[in-house]
């Protein structure tokens, strides 16, 4: 699959998603997520927070291993 700017879509395995207004999302240990602020992510196969599955969110970059999402800002 290709996104609108022609880049190949990424798949990132996650270790944690916090349950906060701006949820902190952490990639699997030692894995860089490869995203930047204002990128969009679509969640799938999330256990424990199934309401995220299939939703898309704009992200805020925190560091190469974590980013934030505002759960009320999904499409």
N, C-alpha and C positions, 0 to 999 in steps of 0.2 A: 504494500500500500504506500501511497505517496501523499504528503500533505500539500496544501495549496501553494507553498513556496518551493515545492519540488524536492524537499528533503524526505528521506525515507523515515517512516514512523518508527519510534523507539518503543521497546518493551522493557520495563524495569520491574524487577522483583522487589517487593517491599517487606520490611520487617515490622514496621509499626506505623499506625495512623492515630494521632491523638484525637480525643473527642472534645475539641474546643471550638470556639467561634472561628478562630483561624487555626485550623488543624495543622499540626506539624507532621509531615510525612517523611519517614526515614527509609532509605533504600537498604536492601539486604547488606549486611556487614561487609565493608570493603568494596562495595559496588558504587560507582559514581552514576548519578541519574542522567547527566548530560543535558539538563534543561536550563533555561534562563528565565528571568522574570517575564511575565506576560505570555509565556507558552501556555498551551492548554493540555490537560491530561484527561483521559477517560479511564475510570476505574473499572476493573473487572476481577471477579473471583476473590473479593475481599471477604474474609471470614470475620465474624464478630461485628461488622458494620455493613451488613448486606444492603442497607439503604444507599450506599455509595455506588454499588454495582450499576454500571451503565450510565452514570452521570459524568458530565464533563465540567472541569473547573479550570479557571485561569490561576496560574501559580505565581508565588513570590519566591525568588531564589533566596536561600539562606546560606548554603555552602554546597560543595560538590556532592554531598551525601544526603542533604535534607532540603525540603522546600515546604512552603505553607500554602494552604488552600482555604478560601472562605466558603464554607459549606452552603451558605445561603445564596451564593453566586454561581449556581450551576445552570446548565442549559438543557 
